[in-house]
Amino acid sequence: MQFEVSVALAAALMIGAFILDWPRAVAGLVLGVICRYLPYGTLTIPAGVILVSGAAELLYPWFGRTTEPHFWGFFFGLFAVAGTASSLYITIRNLKDRL
């Protein structure tokens, strides 16, 4: 039962992140998959979330998604990246433990 609840929560977080900012959510998915197979995933997820969100905030004006970098864009990007990366990381870990 706990596994099903965690999967439902992870799915809800991922859907919210994709609605909020889909490019960063995709980057968060990639980060979650990569960090799952690194030895120190619990340390690299937070660092990767900050790096991906910051890099996207600096690159978005070049792609025309925003006019300039600002804190609230970075803050919402943190949610989008962390919501997908950590959810996928934890879901893969729980699935691996369950099998």
C-alpha positions in Angstrom: 0.0 0.0 0.0 2.8 2.4 0.8 4.4 1.8 -2.6 1.1 2.6 -4.4 0.7 5.9 -2.4 4.3 7.0 -3.1 3.8 6.3 -6.8 0.5 8.3 -6.8 2.2 11.2 -5.0 5.2 11.1 -7.5 2.8 11.1 -10.4 0.9 14.1 -9.0 4.2 16.0 -8.4 5.4 15.2 -11.9 2.1 16.3 -13.5 2.3 19.6 -11.6 5.9 20.1 -12.6 5.1 19.5 -16.3 2.2 21.9 -16.2 4.4 24.6 -14.5 7.5 24.3 -16.7 7.8 21.4 -19.0 11.4 21.9 -20.3 12.8 21.9 -16.7 10.6 19.0 -15.9 12.2 17.0 -18.7 15.6 18.0 -17.5 14.5 16.8 -14.0 13.5 13.5 -15.4 16.9 13.0 -17.0 18.6 14.2 -13.7 16.6 11.7 -11.7 17.5 8.8 -13.9 21.2 9.7 -14.0 21.4 10.3 -10.2 19.7 7.0 -9.5 22.7 5.1 -10.8 25.3 7.4 -9.2 26.8 6.3 -5.8 25.8 9.6 -4.1 22.4 10.3 -5.6 21.1 11.9 -2.4 23.8 14.5 -2.6 23.8 15.1 -6.4 20.0 15.5 -6.7 19.9 18.8 -4.7 23.1 20.1 -6.5 21.8 19.1 -9.9 18.4 20.7 -9.2 20.0 24.1 -8.4 22.3 23.9 -11.4 19.6 22.9 -13.9 17.2 25.5 -12.6 19.8 28.2 -12.7 21.1 27.3 -16.1 17.6 27.2 -17.5 16.8 30.6 -16.0 19.9 32.1 -17.7 19.1 30.4 -21.0 15.4 31.1 -21.2 15.8 34.7 -22.4 17.9 33.4 -25.4 15.1 31.1 -26.4 12.3 33.7 -25.9 10.5 32.0 -23.0 11.1 35.0 -20.7 12.4 38.5 -21.1 15.0 38.4 -18.4 16.2 36.1 -15.6 14.4 36.7 -12.3 14.2 35.0 -8.9 10.6 33.8 -9.2 11.4 32.0 -12.4 14.3 30.3 -10.7 12.1 29.4 -7.7 9.4 27.8 -9.8 12.1 26.1 -11.8 13.4 24.6 -8.6 10.0 23.0 -8.0 9.7 21.7 -11.5 13.2 20.1 -11.6 13.0 18.8 -8.0 9.5 17.5 -8.4 10.4 15.3 -11.3 14.0 14.4 -10.3 13.3 13.4 -6.7 10.0 11.7 -7.5 11.6 9.6 -10.2 14.7 8.9 -8.0 12.5 7.7 -5.1 10.1 5.7 -7.3 12.9 3.8 -9.0 14.5 3.1 -5.5 11.2 1.8 -4.1 10.5 -0.3 -7.2 14.0 -1.8 -7.0 13.5 -2.6 -3.3 10.1 -4.1 -4.0 11.3 -6.5 -6.7 
